[in-house]
């Protein structure tokens, strides 16, 4: 096994164990067992459980946000200078997350890690979210204001936060939509979800913008 393969196996195993047992419940011994390597190899590559968690978290987060920002840059680099629409912007924000979350098994596992880290109140978790997601969030908040000029910054931030709440909920395939709808809704169908997430979020953001005043007569 090459060093790179060993590192990838460890990260995959860590993702599974952290997703199922949480940070406090996970042990380096169990991660080593799942990876099929000696526990000493974990300490060689990552030094500690915290650093292993951060490496696992950064691997997926960087991939998701790289795709988000690539899509965002493409929207604003139109050769004809056309401004993107809000639905295009929201699609660029959510499609990488939703698509990845529905990749099995890694996507479902990381979605659990991401949600729990985002909702945690310890400083280490806050620092991870701040480091890996705040810069991208600020880019999208600014972009939302560009395509909805009447939206104040505070409303754009609230709109983004509420939107992310939707994304977090729908990132993983759980089957709940199917249970609630008697089989009519399939939360494993990315396109069906995106076709509804985008207009839903756009309507909410637009509702936060002040209504255009009618010209005086």
Backbone as JSON, one array per atom type, in Angstrom:
{
  "sequence": "XXXXXXXXXXXXXXXXXXXXXXXXXXXXXXXXXXXXXXXXXXXXXXXXXXXXXXXXXXXXXXXXXXXXXXXXXXXXXXXXXXXXXXXXXXXXXXXXXXXXXXXXXXXXXXXXXXXXXXXXXXXXXXXXXXXXXXXXXXXXXXXXXXXXXXXXXXXXXXXXXXXXXXXXXXXXXXXXXXXXXXXXXXXXXXXXXXXXXXXXXXXXXXXXXXXXXXXXX",
  "N": [[0.84, -1.19, 0.0], [0.61, 2.17, -0.92], [1.82, 5.29, 0.47], [0.04, 7.39, -0.01], [-2.33, 6.01, -0.6], [-2.76, 4.75, 1.83], [-3.21, 6.94, 3.46], [-5.6, 7.95, 2.32], [-7.33, 5.8, 2.83], [-7.4, 5.89, 5.59], [-8.6, 8.38, 6.01], [-11.1, 7.92, 4.85], [-12.08, 5.93, 6.55], [-12.09, 7.35, 8.94], [-14.0, 9.28, 8.39], [-16.31, 7.73, 8.32], [-16.42, 6.66, 10.96], [-16.43, 9.0, 12.57], [-18.8, 10.11, 11.64], [-20.74, 8.28, 12.48], [-20.29, 7.97, 15.21], [-19.65, 10.4, 16.3], [-17.42, 13.09, 17.32], [-16.46, 12.91, 20.01], [-17.15, 10.31, 20.69], [-15.73, 8.74, 18.91], [-12.84, 6.69, 18.35], [-9.31, 6.44, 17.99], [-8.38, 3.87, 17.78], [-10.6, 2.44, 16.78], [-10.91, 3.7, 14.31], [-8.51, 3.01, 13.06], [-8.9, 0.26, 12.92], [-11.12, 0.12, 11.17], [-9.92, 1.16, 8.92], [-8.06, -0.71, 8.4], [-5.39, -0.65, 9.17], [-2.37, -0.24, 11.13], [-2.64, 1.29, 14.35], [-0.61, 3.04, 14.96], [0.04, 4.14, 12.55], [-1.89, 6.03, 12.07], [-1.24, 8.02, 13.89], [1.21, 8.69, 12.87], [0.6, 9.86, 10.39], [-1.29, 11.84, 11.1], [-1.04, 12.71, 13.72], [-2.86, 13.43, 15.94], [-6.22, 12.81, 17.22], [-7.83, 15.06, 16.88], [-6.48, 16.47, 14.83], [-6.71, 14.6, 12.8], [-9.47, 14.59, 12.44], [-9.82, 17.24, 11.52], [-8.4, 17.1, 9.11], [-9.92, 15.23, 7.7], [-12.31, 16.67, 7.56], [-11.54, 18.94, 6.1], [-10.84, 17.85, 3.62], [-13.26, 17.12, 2.27], [-14.73, 19.52, 2.49], [-13.17, 21.45, 1.17], [-13.3, 20.48, -1.45], [-16.05, 20.73, -2.05], [-16.46, 23.53, -1.77], [-14.64, 24.52, -3.62], [-15.83, 23.73, -6.01], [-18.21, 25.16, -5.82], [-17.28, 27.87, -5.92], [-16.04, 27.9, -8.39], [-18.25, 27.63, -10.08], [-19.56, 29.99, -9.36], [-17.74, 31.98, -10.23], [-17.83, 31.5, -12.96], [-20.41, 32.32, -13.56], [-20.25, 35.09, -13.28], [-18.42, 35.77, -15.14], [-19.3, 36.01, -17.7], [-19.0, 36.16, -21.2], [-20.48, 37.95, -22.63], [-21.16, 39.76, -20.81], [-23.47, 39.51, -19.35], [-25.52, 39.66, -16.5], [-25.88, 37.25, -13.91], [-28.84, 35.39, -12.99], [-30.88, 35.26, -10.0], [-31.87, 32.61, -9.49], [-29.9, 31.12, -10.91], [-27.67, 31.71, -9.41], [-28.31, 30.61, -6.89], [-28.5, 27.96, -7.6], [-25.83, 27.44, -8.2], [-24.75, 27.64, -5.67], [-25.95, 25.55, -4.22], [-26.01, 23.13, -5.73], [-23.45, 21.74, -5.84], [-23.22, 20.92, -3.14], [-25.58, 19.41, -2.61], [-25.42, 17.48, -4.62], [-23.01, 16.19, -3.95], [-23.68, 15.27, -1.4], [-25.39, 13.24, -1.99], [-23.9, 11.27, -3.05], [-22.93, 7.99, -2.67], [-20.94, 5.93, -0.43], [-19.83, 8.04, 0.86], [-20.83, 10.72, 0.7], [-23.27, 10.81, 2.17], [-22.28, 10.17, 4.67], [-20.43, 12.28, 5.21], [-22.19, 14.4, 5.22], [-23.51, 14.13, 7.64], [-21.43, 14.66, 9.41], [-20.85, 17.31, 8.71], [-23.25, 18.68, 9.32], [-23.45, 18.24, 12.11], [-21.1, 19.46, 12.97], [-21.51, 22.09, 12.14], [-23.6, 22.82, 13.8], [-22.56, 22.61, 16.31], [-21.36, 23.91, 19.48], [-18.81, 24.26, 20.41], [-15.54, 25.75, 20.47], [-13.62, 24.75, 18.69], [-15.12, 23.56, 16.65], [-16.52, 25.78, 15.7], [-14.38, 27.26, 14.73], [-13.57, 25.64, 12.6], [-15.78, 25.76, 10.82], [-15.78, 28.5, 10.37], [-13.29, 28.83, 9.13], [-13.39, 27.16, 6.81], [-15.86, 27.63, 5.57], [-16.9, 30.25, 5.89], [-15.5, 32.21, 4.21], [-16.38, 31.49, 1.6], [-19.11, 31.76, 1.98], [-19.35, 34.54, 2.36], [-18.64, 35.45, -0.18], [-20.82, 34.55, -1.67], [-22.94, 35.85, -0.4], [-22.37, 38.5, -1.02], [-22.65, 38.27, -3.78], [-25.37, 37.69, -3.98], [-26.44, 40.12, -3.19], [-25.64, 41.63, -5.36], [-27.2, 40.65, -7.45], [-29.7, 41.09, -6.47], [-30.24, 44.03, -5.98], [-31.7, 45.73, -4.26], [-31.67, 44.52, -1.84], [-30.77, 44.67, 1.49], [-27.64, 44.4, 3.29], [-27.83, 43.05, 5.78], [-30.2, 41.63, 5.42], [-29.5, 40.03, 3.31], [-27.61, 38.42, 4.51], [-29.22, 37.1, 6.42], [-30.94, 35.8, 4.65], [-29.15, 34.1, 3.35], [-28.34, 32.49, 5.51], [-30.77, 31.23, 6.23], [-31.22, 29.86, 3.89], [-29.04, 28.09, 3.85], [-29.78, 26.49, 5.94], [-31.84, 25.01, 4.8], [-30.35, 23.64, 2.86], [-28.63, 22.09, 4.47], [-30.46, 20.37, 5.65], [-31.4, 18.9, 3.48], [-29.19, 17.71, 2.36], [-28.37, 15.06, 2.8], [-29.44, 11.75, 1.89], [-32.29, 10.49, 3.22], [-34.76, 9.31, 3.04], [-37.03, 10.24, 4.22], [-38.72, 12.11, 2.99], [-39.99, 10.51, 1.14], [-41.42, 8.8, 2.85], [-43.18, 10.59, 4.09], [-44.66, 11.44, 1.95], [-45.91, 9.27, 0.95], [-44.45, 7.89, -0.91], [-44.34, 9.54, -3.14], [-42.43, 11.56, -3.25], [-38.96, 11.66, -3.79], [-36.07, 11.69, -2.18], [-33.6, 11.0, -3.08], [-33.3, 11.8, -5.6], [-31.59, 14.05, -7.21], [-32.03, 16.05, -9.18], [-34.79, 16.45, -9.03], [-35.0, 17.49, -6.47], [-33.4, 19.84, -6.66], [-34.92, 21.27, -8.48], [-36.91, 22.19, -6.91], [-35.78, 23.25, -4.58], [-34.37, 25.53, -5.48], [-36.37, 27.51, -6.53], [-37.8, 27.8, -4.15], [-35.98, 28.87, -2.25], [-35.21, 31.2, -3.6], [-37.63, 32.61, -3.62], [-37.91, 33.17, -0.92], [-35.66, 34.82, -0.41], [-36.19, 36.96, -2.14], [-38.47, 37.89, -0.9], [-37.47, 39.16, 1.29], [-36.43, 41.47, 0.34], [-37.07, 44.96, -0.06], [-40.26, 46.07, -1.21], [-40.71, 47.34, -4.48], [-41.31, 50.7, -4.89], [-44.2, 52.27, -6.19], [-44.19, 54.58, -8.9], [-44.69, 58.02, -8.25], [-47.69, 59.78, -8.97]],
  "CA": [[0.0, 0.0, 0.0], [1.39, 3.4, -0.96], [1.52, 6.22, 1.55], [-1.16, 8.14, -0.37], [-3.47, 5.11, -0.45], [-2.98, 4.55, 3.26], [-3.81, 8.19, 3.97], [-6.98, 7.99, 1.85], [-8.08, 4.79, 3.57], [-7.59, 6.38, 6.95], [-9.58, 9.47, 5.96], [-12.41, 7.31, 4.59], [-12.5, 5.27, 7.78], [-12.36, 8.41, 9.92], [-15.28, 9.89, 8.02], [-17.37, 6.8, 8.75], [-16.48, 6.56, 12.42], [-16.87, 10.28, 13.12], [-20.21, 10.31, 11.27], [-21.6, 7.38, 13.24], [-20.05, 8.02, 16.65], [-19.34, 11.75, 16.75], [-16.0, 13.28, 17.64], [-16.13, 12.42, 21.34], [-17.31, 8.86, 20.75], [-14.81, 8.06, 18.0], [-11.53, 6.38, 18.9], [-8.27, 6.17, 17.0], [-8.31, 2.42, 17.62], [-11.67, 2.01, 15.88], [-10.61, 4.21, 12.98], [-7.45, 2.16, 12.53], [-9.52, -1.03, 12.61], [-11.93, 0.3, 9.97], [-9.01, 1.44, 7.81], [-7.22, -1.88, 8.18], [-3.98, -0.27, 9.35], [-1.93, -0.16, 12.52], [-2.99, 2.57, 14.95], [0.56, 3.92, 14.92], [0.06, 4.83, 11.26], [-2.76, 7.2, 12.2], [-0.47, 9.06, 14.58], [2.29, 9.08, 11.96], [0.06, 10.77, 9.36], [-2.17, 12.92, 11.58], [-0.58, 13.11, 15.05], [-3.88, 13.33, 16.99], [-7.6, 12.65, 16.74], [-8.31, 16.37, 16.42], [-5.89, 16.78, 13.53], [-7.32, 13.67, 11.85], [-10.81, 15.13, 12.16], [-9.68, 18.44, 10.7], [-7.98, 16.69, 7.77], [-11.1, 14.62, 7.09], [-13.26, 17.74, 7.31], [-11.03, 19.83, 5.05], [-10.83, 17.16, 2.33], [-14.58, 17.25, 1.64], [-15.15, 20.92, 2.45], [-12.44, 22.14, 0.11], [-13.82, 20.03, -2.74], [-17.38, 21.33, -2.24], [-16.36, 24.98, -1.97], [-13.94, 24.76, -4.88], [-16.83, 23.62, -7.07], [-19.13, 26.31, -5.67], [-16.65, 29.11, -6.37], [-15.86, 27.78, -9.84], [-19.55, 27.96, -10.69], [-19.83, 31.4, -9.12], [-16.89, 32.75, -11.12], [-18.33, 31.33, -14.33], [-21.62, 33.12, -13.7], [-19.93, 36.51, -13.38], [-17.44, 35.97, -16.21], [-19.98, 35.82, -18.99], [-18.34, 36.92, -22.26], [-21.37, 39.01, -23.1], [-21.38, 40.69, -19.71], [-24.81, 39.37, -18.79], [-25.55, 39.37, -15.07], [-26.63, 36.02, -13.63], [-30.1, 35.52, -12.28], [-30.84, 34.71, -8.65], [-31.93, 31.14, -9.55], [-28.6, 30.59, -11.32], [-26.77, 31.87, -8.27], [-28.68, 29.64, -5.86], [-28.12, 26.64, -8.12], [-24.37, 27.33, -8.04], [-24.48, 27.49, -4.25], [-26.45, 24.31, -3.64], [-25.84, 21.89, -6.5], [-22.29, 20.95, -5.4], [-23.49, 20.33, -1.83], [-26.62, 18.38, -2.71], [-24.91, 16.39, -5.45], [-22.04, 15.43, -3.18], [-24.37, 14.61, -0.3], [-26.12, 12.07, -2.48], [-22.96, 10.26, -3.48], [-22.85, 6.97, -1.63], [-21.49, 6.25, 0.89], [-19.12, 9.17, 1.44], [-21.63, 11.92, 0.8], [-24.19, 10.72, 3.3], [-21.49, 10.19, 5.91], [-19.9, 13.6, 5.48], [-23.3, 15.31, 5.52], [-23.74, 14.04, 9.09], [-20.32, 15.36, 10.06], [-20.99, 18.74, 8.45], [-24.38, 19.2, 10.09], [-23.13, 18.25, 13.54], [-20.05, 20.47, 13.21], [-22.13, 23.4, 11.96], [-24.51, 23.11, 14.91], [-21.85, 22.48, 17.58], [-21.07, 25.2, 20.11], [-17.44, 24.34, 20.9], [-14.73, 26.67, 19.69], [-12.94, 24.04, 17.6], [-16.08, 23.41, 15.55], [-16.76, 27.12, 15.16], [-13.21, 27.64, 13.96], [-13.58, 24.89, 11.33], [-16.8, 26.35, 9.95], [-15.31, 29.83, 10.0], [-12.15, 28.72, 8.22], [-13.67, 26.5, 5.54], [-17.12, 28.01, 4.93], [-17.22, 31.68, 5.93], [-15.06, 32.96, 3.03], [-17.28, 31.19, 0.49], [-20.4, 32.35, 2.32], [-19.28, 35.98, 2.12], [-18.66, 35.64, -1.63], [-22.19, 34.35, -2.15], [-23.78, 36.92, 0.14], [-22.09, 39.65, -1.88], [-23.23, 38.01, -5.1], [-26.82, 37.82, -3.84], [-26.74, 41.56, -3.2], [-25.43, 42.14, -6.72], [-28.32, 40.29, -8.34], [-30.9, 41.69, -5.87], [-29.63, 45.27, -5.47], [-32.47, 46.38, -3.2], [-31.54, 43.74, -0.62], [-29.77, 45.18, 2.43], [-26.67, 43.39, 3.66], [-28.31, 42.21, 6.88], [-31.2, 40.72, 4.89], [-28.78, 39.06, 2.48], [-27.01, 37.46, 5.44], [-30.3, 36.25, 6.93], [-31.4, 34.96, 3.54], [-28.14, 33.06, 3.16], [-28.4, 31.57, 6.65], [-31.98, 30.41, 6.12], [-31.02, 28.98, 2.74], [-28.12, 27.03, 4.25], [-30.56, 25.57, 6.77], [-32.51, 24.1, 3.87], [-29.33, 22.8, 2.26], [-28.17, 21.12, 5.46], [-31.52, 19.39, 5.85], [-31.62, 18.08, 2.29], [-27.93, 17.23, 1.81], [-28.29, 13.6, 2.88], [-30.59, 10.94, 1.52], [-32.81, 9.85, 4.42], [-35.99, 8.6, 2.74], [-38.16, 10.79, 4.96], [-39.66, 12.73, 2.05], [-40.79, 9.43, 0.58], [-42.34, 8.33, 3.87], [-44.2, 11.6, 4.33], [-45.48, 11.64, 0.74], [-46.44, 8.01, 0.46], [-43.68, 7.46, -2.07], [-44.37, 10.49, -4.26], [-41.2, 12.35, -3.23], [-37.76, 10.82, -3.71], [-34.96, 12.59, -1.84], [-32.36, 10.57, -3.73], [-33.34, 12.38, -6.95], [-30.98, 15.37, -7.09], [-32.68, 17.02, -10.07], [-36.12, 16.76, -8.49], [-34.8, 18.36, -5.32], [-32.93, 21.14, -7.1], [-36.03, 21.95, -9.15], [-37.78, 22.76, -5.87], [-34.98, 24.05, -3.66], [-34.01, 26.82, -6.06], [-37.44, 28.51, -6.45], [-38.19, 27.99, -2.75], [-35.03, 29.79, -1.63], [-35.3, 32.48, -4.3], [-38.83, 33.31, -3.16], [-37.62, 33.68, 0.42], [-34.73, 35.95, -0.51], [-36.91, 38.09, -2.75], [-39.45, 38.4, 0.07], [-36.75, 40.0, 2.24], [-36.11, 42.74, -0.32], [-38.22, 45.9, 0.01], [-41.07, 46.15, -2.43], [-40.44, 48.53, -5.31], [-42.36, 51.7, -4.75], [-44.81, 52.72, -7.44], [-43.85, 55.99, -9.16], [-45.74, 58.96, -7.87], [-48.48, 60.29, -10.11]],
  "C": [[0.88, 1.25, 0.0], [0.97, 4.31, 0.19], [0.25, 7.0, 1.27], [-2.41, 7.28, -0.21], [-3.8, 4.89, 1.02], [-3.66, 5.77, 3.87], [-5.29, 8.29, 3.57], [-7.86, 6.99, 2.6], [-8.37, 5.25, 4.99], [-8.65, 7.48, 6.98], [-10.98, 8.92, 5.71], [-12.95, 6.65, 5.85], [-12.87, 6.29, 8.85], [-13.71, 9.05, 9.65], [-16.43, 9.02, 8.5], [-17.52, 6.78, 10.25], [-16.94, 7.87, 13.04], [-18.35, 10.53, 12.81], [-21.13, 9.49, 12.17], [-21.47, 7.55, 14.75], [-19.78, 9.42, 17.19], [-17.87, 11.87, 17.13], [-15.64, 12.65, 18.99], [-16.2, 10.89, 21.41], [-16.33, 8.08, 19.89], [-13.47, 7.81, 18.69], [-10.55, 6.11, 17.76], [-8.15, 4.66, 16.76], [-9.37, 1.94, 16.64], [-11.42, 2.49, 14.46], [-9.53, 3.37, 12.32], [-8.0, 0.81, 12.11], [-10.32, -0.94, 11.32], [-11.05, 0.51, 8.74], [-8.14, 0.24, 7.47], [-5.74, -1.58, 8.27], [-3.65, -0.27, 10.83], [-2.25, 1.23, 13.07], [-1.83, 3.56, 14.91], [0.62, 4.71, 13.61], [-0.82, 6.07, 11.28], [-1.99, 8.35, 12.83], [0.69, 9.56, 13.7], [1.79, 10.11, 10.95], [-0.63, 12.0, 9.95], [-1.88, 13.38, 13.01], [-1.63, 12.92, 16.15], [-5.26, 13.16, 16.37], [-8.14, 13.97, 16.21], [-7.77, 16.71, 15.05], [-6.42, 15.84, 12.44], [-8.7, 14.15, 11.46], [-10.73, 16.33, 11.24], [-9.26, 18.09, 9.27], [-9.14, 16.06, 7.01], [-12.1, 15.7, 6.69], [-12.82, 18.62, 6.15], [-11.07, 19.16, 3.68], [-12.16, 17.35, 1.6], [-14.98, 18.72, 1.48], [-14.47, 21.69, 1.33], [-12.96, 21.75, -1.27], [-15.17, 20.67, -3.04], [-17.26, 22.82, -2.56], [-15.58, 25.35, -3.22], [-14.93, 24.71, -6.05], [-17.82, 24.78, -7.01], [-18.52, 27.58, -6.27], [-16.34, 29.07, -7.86], [-17.14, 28.15, -10.56], [-19.89, 29.44, -10.53], [-19.02, 32.27, -10.07], [-17.38, 32.66, -12.57], [-19.57, 32.18, -14.57], [-21.29, 34.6, -13.93], [-18.85, 36.8, -14.42], [-18.03, 35.69, -17.57], [-19.33, 36.72, -20.04], [-19.18, 38.09, -22.74], [-21.72, 39.99, -21.99], [-22.74, 40.59, -19.07], [-24.73, 38.99, -17.31], [-26.33, 38.08, -14.84], [-27.94, 36.33, -12.93], [-29.96, 34.93, -10.88], [-30.97, 33.17, -8.67], [-30.61, 30.51, -9.98], [-27.61, 30.64, -10.17], [-27.05, 30.83, -7.19], [-28.35, 28.22, -6.32], [-26.62, 26.42, -7.94], [-23.99, 27.1, -6.59], [-24.82, 26.08, -3.76], [-26.16, 23.04, -4.43], [-24.6, 21.11, -6.06], [-22.53, 20.24, -4.07], [-24.47, 19.18, -1.93], [-26.11, 17.19, -3.52], [-23.91, 15.53, -4.67], [-22.72, 14.65, -2.06], [-25.09, 13.35, -0.71], [-25.2, 11.03, -3.1], [-22.8, 9.25, -2.35], [-21.47, 6.31, -1.61], [-20.91, 7.53, 1.48], [-19.96, 10.4, 1.65], [-22.55, 11.92, 1.99], [-23.44, 10.8, 4.62], [-21.0, 11.6, 6.22], [-21.02, 14.59, 5.8], [-23.62, 15.29, 7.01], [-22.67, 14.82, 9.84], [-20.49, 16.87, 9.91], [-22.11, 19.35, 9.27], [-24.05, 19.29, 11.56], [-22.07, 19.3, 13.87], [-20.63, 21.88, 13.12], [-22.99, 23.8, 13.16], [-23.83, 23.03, 16.28], [-21.51, 23.85, 18.16], [-19.66, 25.27, 20.7], [-16.6, 25.18, 19.95], [-14.04, 26.0, 18.51], [-13.85, 23.89, 16.4], [-16.36, 24.76, 14.9], [-15.59, 27.57, 14.29], [-13.16, 26.91, 12.61], [-14.58, 25.49, 10.35], [-16.35, 27.72, 9.47], [-14.21, 29.75, 8.95], [-12.55, 28.2, 6.84], [-14.93, 27.0, 4.84], [-17.42, 29.5, 4.93], [-16.72, 32.46, 4.7], [-15.96, 32.74, 1.81], [-18.65, 31.82, 0.74], [-20.41, 33.85, 2.01], [-19.29, 36.3, 0.62], [-20.08, 35.52, -2.16], [-23.15, 35.41, -1.62], [-23.6, 38.19, -0.69], [-22.73, 39.48, -3.25], [-24.75, 38.14, -5.06], [-27.22, 39.29, -3.87], [-26.57, 42.16, -4.59], [-26.6, 41.82, -7.63], [-29.66, 40.74, -7.77], [-30.45, 42.98, -5.21], [-30.39, 45.93, -4.33], [-32.34, 45.67, -1.86], [-30.43, 44.31, 0.26], [-28.84, 44.04, 2.85], [-27.19, 42.47, 4.76], [-29.35, 41.21, 6.39], [-30.55, 39.64, 4.01], [-28.15, 37.99, 3.36], [-28.08, 36.52, 6.01], [-30.78, 35.29, 5.85], [-30.43, 33.81, 3.3], [-28.22, 32.03, 4.28], [-29.62, 30.65, 6.58], [-31.84, 29.4, 4.98], [-30.12, 27.81, 3.11], [-28.82, 26.01, 5.14], [-31.29, 24.55, 5.91], [-31.49, 23.12, 3.28], [-28.83, 21.73, 3.21], [-29.19, 20.0, 5.64], [-31.6, 18.4, 4.7], [-30.34, 17.5, 1.71], [-27.86, 15.7, 1.77], [-29.57, 12.94, 2.41], [-31.06, 10.2, 2.76], [-34.07, 9.03, 4.16], [-37.21, 9.2, 3.41], [-39.19, 11.42, 4.04], [-40.57, 11.67, 1.43], [-41.82, 8.91, 1.58], [-43.49, 9.3, 4.06], [-45.16, 11.75, 3.15], [-46.09, 10.35, 0.21], [-45.74, 7.55, -0.81], [-43.65, 8.42, -3.24], [-43.08, 11.3, -4.37], [-40.01, 11.42, -3.03], [-36.56, 11.72, -3.43], [-33.61, 12.08, -2.31], [-32.24, 11.13, -5.14], [-32.84, 13.83, -6.87], [-31.71, 16.4, -7.94], [-34.06, 17.41, -9.56], [-36.01, 17.71, -7.3], [-34.36, 19.75, -5.73], [-34.03, 21.94, -7.77], [-36.97, 22.61, -8.16], [-37.01, 23.64, -4.89], [-34.73, 25.45, -4.21], [-35.16, 27.83, -6.01], [-37.89, 28.8, -5.02], [-37.28, 29.03, -2.09], [-35.09, 31.17, -2.29], [-36.5, 33.28, -3.82], [-38.6, 33.9, -1.77], [-36.7, 34.88, 0.4], [-35.42, 37.17, -1.09], [-37.91, 38.71, -1.78], [-38.79, 39.31, 1.11], [-36.38, 41.36, 1.65], [-37.31, 43.67, -0.25], [-38.94, 45.94, -1.31], [-40.74, 47.43, -3.17], [-41.62, 49.48, -5.23], [-42.89, 52.1, -6.13], [-44.45, 54.18, -7.66], [-45.02, 56.9, -8.83], [-46.44, 59.49, -9.1], [-48.75, 61.77, -9.92]]
}
